Amino acid sequence: MTGLTVDRPAGTAEDWTIPQDWDSYSPQDHAVWDALFARQAALLPGRAVKEFIDGLDILRIAKPGIPNLEDLSERLMKRTGWQVVAVPGLVPDDVFFEHLANRRFVAGRFIRRPDQLDYLQEPDVFHDVFGHVPLLAHPVFADYMQAYGEGGLRADGLGAIEKLARLYWYTVEFGLIRQDAELKIYGAGIVSSYGESLFALDDPSPNRIGFGLKRLMRTKYRIDDYQQSYFVIDSFDDLLRQTVEMDFAPLYEELKQESTIEADEIIDEDRVFNRGTQDYARSEA
């Protein structure tokens, strides 16, 4: 979800894909991946949703070094019919939606520098592959991602990309789930971040609010720091059901008449798991 309108870079295919060129990764590149992986692998059991942990094992992502996307796609294709394709960086929304609708996940091929382990604004191969791909081995979440891509192609013609982007942000990137009577993380932006893996579940600062499709699509979000609110789904089955059963065209019309909700705001109809103090956000202001 980028809003990009730039021209396609030279050397890319018409769908913006490029060869991963796995052999060009340096020993330092692989060492950065291994350091990031080891840190998250030690932290996430008991915090991340079971399906994410299972996906790491099913797809053999624990193998040392940056995964080869061709090998990874072969395993993923057998599981849920998805592929992972390399792109030079962020891609335009219509390109992104087209890939998702056809069960292709786009991943940046570059990896961050050793001094960027804790934060990187543009998603790299660790965020994209470690953060996103394990859940694509789960059939229900894989179907949700395809449904989102199909919805994005429709939204693009209805002038509703901003509203739909909020759904992606608060589920795929920064979603929480209630599993076994506990809150767990599943969003890629959380599971790929050491700091936010702790913050999202443990810190008293953010709101943790029950998922509501219309409510979520009215809500602003942070792109430069930890989230001020997280939305909690009941299950992946329910998330998929609400998405595929919703007629989004009239919902977009309704949203035009509704006010925008600030990222830290709680409203009367919210199902509140935690009313945050917002102390962290105030300290960073």
Disulfide bonds with the S-S distance in Angstrom:
none
